[in-house]
Amino acid sequence: MLSRHPLRRSIGRRIVARIDTVTWRGRLAAYSCGWLELKDASVMDPVTGAPGADGLILLPETRIDFIQIAPEAD
């Protein structure tokens, strides 16, 4: 029996994910096969600053050190 991953319930919500020293912010568009897909994403890198990303960003779940899901607004 296939079980649903808890991140699937967060699709469409804003998230913050950190990989090493790079922090990604965006809206979780999809979760599949261990990959998070972010849209409307930006990156907070201590070297380059905070540029926005064009298109979709794929983040591997196994490399994520920290993830925070923003609460839904009422």
N, C-alpha and C positions, 0 to 999 in steps of 0.2 A: 504494500500500500504506500502511495506517495504522500508524504507529509508536506505541508506548506511551510515555507521559511517565514519567521516573524517579520523580516523586512518587507515582505510582500504586502503586509497591511499598511505600510508607510508610503506606498507609491503615491506620488503627487504632493508629498509634504517636503518642506525645506529640511535639509540635513547639513551637518558639518562633519567632514571626515578628515582625519590626519594620517598621513603616510610619511614616516621619517620626520623631516622638519617642514614639510609642505602641508598646508591646510587647504582643503577644497570645500567650497560652499556651493550649494545648488539645490535644485529640485529633483528628487528621486523619480526618474522616469520609468525605470524597470529594474527588476532583479532576476537574473537567470544564470544558472550554472556557475555560481560563485563570483559573478561580476555585477557591480552596481553601475547603472547607467544614469548619469546626471545631465540635466539640461539647465539652461540659464545659469551656468556655472562660472565661478571665478576662483582664482587661486591666490592664496596668501603665502608667498615665498619670501623668506628673509633677504634674498638676493635681488629678485626682480620686482618686488612690490606686490600689487594687486591687479594684474591684468585680467580682463574677462576672456572667456574661452568661446571660440566660434564652434557651433554645432554641439554634438554630444560628447561627453567624456566617459570613458569606461575605466572603472577602478576595480582592481582585483580584491576580493574580500579577504584573502589570506594576507595581504600586505597592509591592511588598515590597522593602525594602532589604536584609534579612538574614533567613535562615531556618536554623534548626538543628533537626535531627531527633534525638530522644533514642535512645540505643542500646537494643536489646531486652534485657530482664532474662532471665537464665537460669532 
